[in-house]
Amino acid sequence: MIEELDSIETPPVFIFPISLEPMQDPVTLCTGQTYERSNILKWFSLGHFTCPTIMQVLWDDSVTPSSTLYQLSYSWFSQKYEAIKKRSEDVQGRLKQVVITHDFAKKTVVENGGVSFLSGLLGNFTTHAVGSDVIGILVNLELNSDAISNLIQPTKISLIVDILNEGSIDTKMNCTKLIEMLIEGKDSKAEVVSSLSILVGLLRLVKDKRYPNGVLSGLRLLKKICSDEGLRSSVVSIGVVPQPVEMLPTLNAESLELALHILELLLVIQSGCNPLLKQRSAELLKLCSLNCTDTIFNSKCKLTIAIR
């Protein structure tokens, strides 16, 4: 379909006859011929006072903007652009489904430079619809060190964080998974999590009790971020500590273990050691440990030392 759109011939009236490029600022001469303003003015500056197409001497060298032709040209190219963009988004959506479903497709995409191509689609001018599909594909592929280095560029991280904050629940989960893949290397955590926006987006995801899988995904990434001692103060500064504490009684087993591990890491920080919060943590821990012995529970979460 894209090839079909590209093959549609641009109406000749929109084309500058010398450069054969679409006119962006068409003007008409006294002969009735239309040209691109900058080109015809350059023609005049070289001492030519004839009409380039028919070589007729001009009795008037003034140029008249062709607003009607401009509007028609703008409308035609806008419609073509929108058609190509929609088709491109449809193709990305289908590629995402194929990659998710077939291991062979994943291998083929990686071996043929697909990761680099997809990464190149993420940038300042990428729509969230396109970005969401690209992220949904990338999380299903193996990313080598070169791919990770490419993806942790500030413009790409900024887009990923925007989508994390504003996307659907599935998209948010894909964003957390991609970020988790990007911070696997020891040197990349601080670079990727340099903006508090990513932590704010994670906190929103963890707070949304409607989606247990989203909570789990957010806690999993938060645990990985908190494993970096240098990032813990930033996590505490945006108020992450109270949220897991309040959620403890409602979490499933897997999310509970993650939340307890996060609290273990954060409550030893002086700024995270609010006495009332510690007391609340202790009360909730007792509630959460009702179904297992103290020894098993303490050995599993190792949090009692942190909240004493």
N, C-alpha and C positions, 0 to 999 in steps of 0.2 A: 504493500500500500504506500509506504514512504517513497519507494522508487517511482510509483505511479504519480505521486504528487510532484516529485522532483522533475519528472519528464513532461509535465504540463508546460507548454510553451508560454512564456511571459508575453502578454500583448505588446506588439512592437511600439505602440504609442507610448508605453511607459519607459522605453529604452532610449538612451542617448545614442544617436546614430554613429558617433565617432568611437567612443569607448565601449559601446555595446553593454553598458552597465545601467541598471535602473536609475532613473532621475529622482533625486531627493528634493530638489528645488527647481522645478521646471519654469522656464520663462519663454515668452513668445516674442519673436522679432516682427518687424513691420511686414515681412514677407509671408507671415502666417506659420513659419516653421518654429518648432519648439525645441529648446535645448536645456541642458543643465546650466544653471546660472554661473557657477564658478568656471565652467569650461568655456562658455561663450565669452565671458568677460576676459579670460586669458587670451582667447582668439583675438579680441579687439586690442588687447595690450601689445600684441605682437605686430600691430599695424595693419591687420586685415579688416576691411570694411565691406566684406561680402558675406552672403549667406553661405555657410560651409556646405550645405547639401546641394543647393542649386547654383551656387557661385554667382548669384545676382548681386549687383552693387546695391548697398542699402542706402535709401534716401533718409533714413532715420535710425540712429544707432541706439535708441532707447529700448529697454526690455520691459515687458509686462508680465507680472507674475500670473501663472496659470493655476489659479486656486481650484478650479473644477477638476483639472487633470490631476492635481496633487491629491485631492480628496479621493478620486477614483483609484489612483495608484496605491494610496495608503490603505484603503479598504480592501483592495485585492490582495496585497501582500500580507495584511493582517490575518485575513481569512485563511490564506495558505499556511501561514505560520501556526495558527491555532490548530489546523487540521494535522499538520506534521507533529506538533507537540502532543496532541491527544493520542495519535497513533504510537508515538514513542513511549508514552506512559503505558499504553495497552501492552506493548511488547515487553516492557520491563516487568509488568505484572505477570505475564505468562512465563517469562524466564524465571521469576521467583518461584512459581509453582513447580516448574520442571526441576529446578535445583533442589527444592525441598524434597521432592518425590524420588529422584533418581540419582544414585551415587555416581553413575557414569557421567551424568551431566555435570556434576560438581567437578569431577576430574578434568573433563573437557574444557570447562570454563577457565580453570586455573592454568592448565597447560597452554592455553591459547591467549594468555595475557588478559583474561577477563577481569581479574582483580584490579589491575592497573587501570583498565578502561573504566570500570565501575567507580573506582576511587576518584577518577577525574571528573565524574558527574556531580560530585559533592563540592559546593562552593557558595560564594556569597549570593549568587543569583539563582540558586537551585530552589525550586518550589518544594514545599513540604511533601506533596504527593510523590514527586520523583524521589526525593530524599528517603522517604519511608520505604519505597520499593527497593532502592539501592541497598539500604541498611538491612532490609529483610533478606536480600540475596547474600550480602557479605557475611552475615552471621552463620551461614551454612557452608562457608568455604574455609579452607585452611589459609591462614595469613602468615606469610613469612616475614622476616625482619624488614625487608624493603617495603612491603605493603604496609606494615605497621608504621614505619617511619613516614610514609606518605600520608597515612590517615591521621596522624597526630599533629598535622599542621594546624595552626590556630583557626584558619577559616573553616576547615572541615570539622574540627571539634566544636566550634561555635554553632554550626548548623546541627550537628548531632545533639547538642545540649538544647537547642531551641525545639527540636522535634521531641526530645525527651519531656520537655515541659508542656508541650501543646498537642502531642499526637494521641492517637487512640491507645487503648490499653495494650493491644498487641504490639503496636509500634513502640510504645514505651519499654516494653519487655525486650524487644529487639535491640533498642538503644542501650539498655543496661548490659545485655549480653555482649554487644560490640565493644562497649567501654571496658568490660571485664577482659575481653580478648586483648585490647590495646594496652592494658596495664599489667599484663603478664610479666613483662620485662621489668627488672628492678629499677632501671633508670627512667622509665617512662611514666611512673605513677604521678609524680609531682607535676610533670609537664601537662599531662592530660587533665588532672584535677586542679588546675591552677585557678579556675573560676569557681566562685561560690555558687553560681547558677546551677552547676551540675549537682551540688549537694542539696540545693533547694528543690530541684526536680526529683531527686531521690526521696527526699523527705515527703513530698507530696504523694509519691507512688506508695510509700510505706504506710502513709496515713489512710489511704483509700481501702477501707475494709471490704468494699464490694467485690474486690478481685483478689482472693487469697494467693493466686499464682503471681499476681503483680507484686504483692507484699513480699512473697518469697524471693522473687527476682531482685527487688530493691534491697532487701536485707543481705542477699548473697553478695551483691556488689559493695554494699556499705561495709560488710565484714572485710572484704579484700582491701578497701580503701583504708580502713582503720588499722590494718596490719602494718601500715607504714606509720611509724612513730611521728614523723614530721608532719603528717596530715591530721593527726588526731585533734589538735587544738582548733583547727578550722572546722572540723566536724562538730565539736562541742560548741563553738561560737554561734552556730546557726540554730542551736536548740534541739539537737538530735537526741540527747540523752533522755529527756522526759517522755518522748514518744514511745520508744520500746518498753519503757517501764509501765506505761498505761496500757499497752497492748498485751502484756505478758499473759493475762488470764484467757485471752481470746484466741491466741495463736495455736496453730497445729504444731505437732511435735517437731517437724523439720524447721519451721520458722522460729519456734521457741528456742531451739538450740542456737540458731544464728543470732537471735536477739540477745540471748544471755552472753554469748561470746563477745558481741559488740559492747555490751555494758561492762563486761570484765575489762576490756581494753580502755574504755573511756572514763570509768568512775575513779580510776587511780590518778587522773589528771586533776590538779587542784581546782581548776575552774569548773570541773564537772562534779565536784564533791559537795554539792549543796546538802546540808544536814537533813532537811525535810525530804529531799529526794531520796537520800540514802534510806531513811526510815520507811518511805513508801516502797522502795525496792525490796527491802527486807520482808515487809508484810506480803507483798505479791509473790515473792519467792517461796514463802511458806505455803501460800495458796497453791502455787504451781507444783509444789513437791509432795502434795498429799498422796499421790498414787505411787510413790517410790520411797525407799528408805533414805535417810539423810546421807548415808555413806555413798550410795549409788548416785544420788542427785548431785552431791557436792563434787564427786569425782567427775561427773559428766559436764557440769557447767563451770566449776571452779570459781564461782563468783562470790562466795561468802567472805573471802579474805578482802576482796575489793570494797565491800560495802560495810566493813566493820568500822 
